């Protein structure tokens, strides 16, 4: 005789099955639309309003959770504002604009459009601004600046952003003029970590995967440069030097000097980052 299922339990099972069915139907429908080519990837086709709302909510919740342990230093220290203006002028105004300054033409056609930092700085605490500036935001065109801007200058940029909501056009122009002789500093004395996961981040941040296939690094199906898979089995670096850590670091940092005429550009890779890359590739486990 079949065992009877208690009614509340049976109802819960039916609800769960229905929810699972809806998820499966949605996934199947999305796959059909994607594979049919009906989904437009053109930047001239705007997102649905709900898409913007969901992405914005997701961004805020993610940043709030990720930045919960960040503690802002004194943002009013002498010199911070001027250096922050220098970094903003060098790296930010092109996409975000400034008081009385429009983003460059290419940035105006981005989808999603870069946020207006006057509003963002008004609504977000300094810790959130720092986290997003340091880590970037995926699928928006916002890069991670942690390997390109010195830690003190990242906070200097935040110092400037906190003042942005109250700046007039003329005030911004004066600040930018005063900071013309200042440069936004790049990181120095970068420590060597020896972590395989960190090495993958480095490869991505130097855009190595735009030309090469690299074990464990997700990216386009690039065949412009040679595959770096099973690199430890190679005998030579660029066909001219024995394949060891020292020579690989030399080539990563200055390809033209090692092999004149090389199509690989100089990416201004730091010594520590080049060592992370070299050890990752030479590790027998990187296959």
Secondary structure, DSSP 4 states (H G I P E B T S, - for coil): -PPPPPHHHHHHHHHHHHHHHHHHHHHHHHHHHHHHT-S---TTSPPPHHHHHHHHHHHHHHHHHHTTT-----TTSTTHHHHHHHHIIIIIHHHH-BTTBPPPHHHHT-SSPPP-HHHHHHHS-HHHHHHHHHH-BTTTTB---TTTS-HHHHHHHHHHHHHHTT--HHHHHHHHHHTTT--PPPP-SPPP---HHHHHHHHHHTTGGGTS--TT-------SSPP-TTGGG-SEETTTEESSHHHHHHHHH-HHHHSTT-SSPP----HHHHHHHHHHHHSTT--
